[in-house]
């Protein structure tokens, strides 16, 4: 087993436990009429980004749903994988999300046509980050609509495309090379798409390599330390041992730089007090967070790595926003989907606003907004029936716990 992978993170154990509770509740609800099949149907696969099971509890009303649905129903624009500011990819994701929530065939077909139309449009790429920024939502869309079952021939073509696109060498390098070498937003965007492709293709060795690089980026230099450092290191806590995210307790000239992204902060200028405002930390976090969610759902406990480095990176920006409120450090524009995701992952309460379409992701004010749990109505059972159900439930929970504990070792 790779030392960089926890086969089942604590978060996933908790999620699995919650899912088992829901499944048990559904079982109780249906045991009265014997419809066990209905209970079993709730145990869908996790998905690369999110699953239809999780989306089933999301509302189909309200501003966030209305924005998502309007995008899914509207003109998606032209697919331009090689264009930095393409939004066709995230709009395609909107269509796939609506299909996953409603099951309406129209949206499945529209999403399929949209993502297949993107094949080959990367030919205008001049930097790897252009393609890396735009591929991930297509991969997640294919997963959400279960393309392999819906259109096997289309899926074969899609798989061939995303497989080879990892190795195309652009003027600044390939997707994999950029991930391996760069700790700035370019590298993180490439790591994001690299991870998504690896999961979709079930290329677990490649995914493990991706996770190893990500661990190094977060600060574990023993996990990976082959990045290239070509520019200003003044925002580093230790310029002799640079990292992607500064460690706990990092401080310079009285300013806490714990959680700072040095490669992004330098884009605003060398270290100074007060710092020169720059939006690049949020740019990098788009790739960081999407890659982290993909890896976490695949079993890597990345949100806890390097003393919760990802959370600390957001807390650093939040501190700057408090210290220098006129500078405008908090998320705006196409970064507004990020706080919703952070809050969902870490159970924080960072400020949010309606989520705009991001550079590689969006719709998190619907997919990751807090949900209000609805009670499950349980019919009255006879004493023998109740004893049987409780026995089955205890056996089920015991087995799940044993499996989760053994896999987490």
Secondary structure, 3 states (H helix, E strand, C coil): CCCCCCCCCHHHHHHHHHHHHHHHHHHHHHHCCCCHHHHHCCCCCCCCCCCHHHHCCCCCCCHHHHHHHHHHHCCCCCCCCCCCCCCHHHHHHHHHHHHHHHCCHHHHHHHHHHHHHCCCHHHHCCCHHHHHHHHHHHHHHHHHCCHHHHCHHHHHHHHHHHHHHCCCCECCECHHHHHHHCCCHHHHHHHHHHHHHHHHCCCHHHHHHHHHHHHHHHCCCCCCCCCCCCCCCCCCCCCCCCCCCCCCCCEECCEECCCCCHHHHHHHCCCCCCCCCCCHHHHHHHHHHHHHHHHHHCCCCHHHHHHHHHHHHHHHHHHHHHHCCCCCCCCCHHHCCHHHHHHHHHCCCCCCCCCCCCCCCCCHHHHCCCCCCCCCCCCCCCHHHHHHHHHHHHHHHHHHHHHHHHHHC
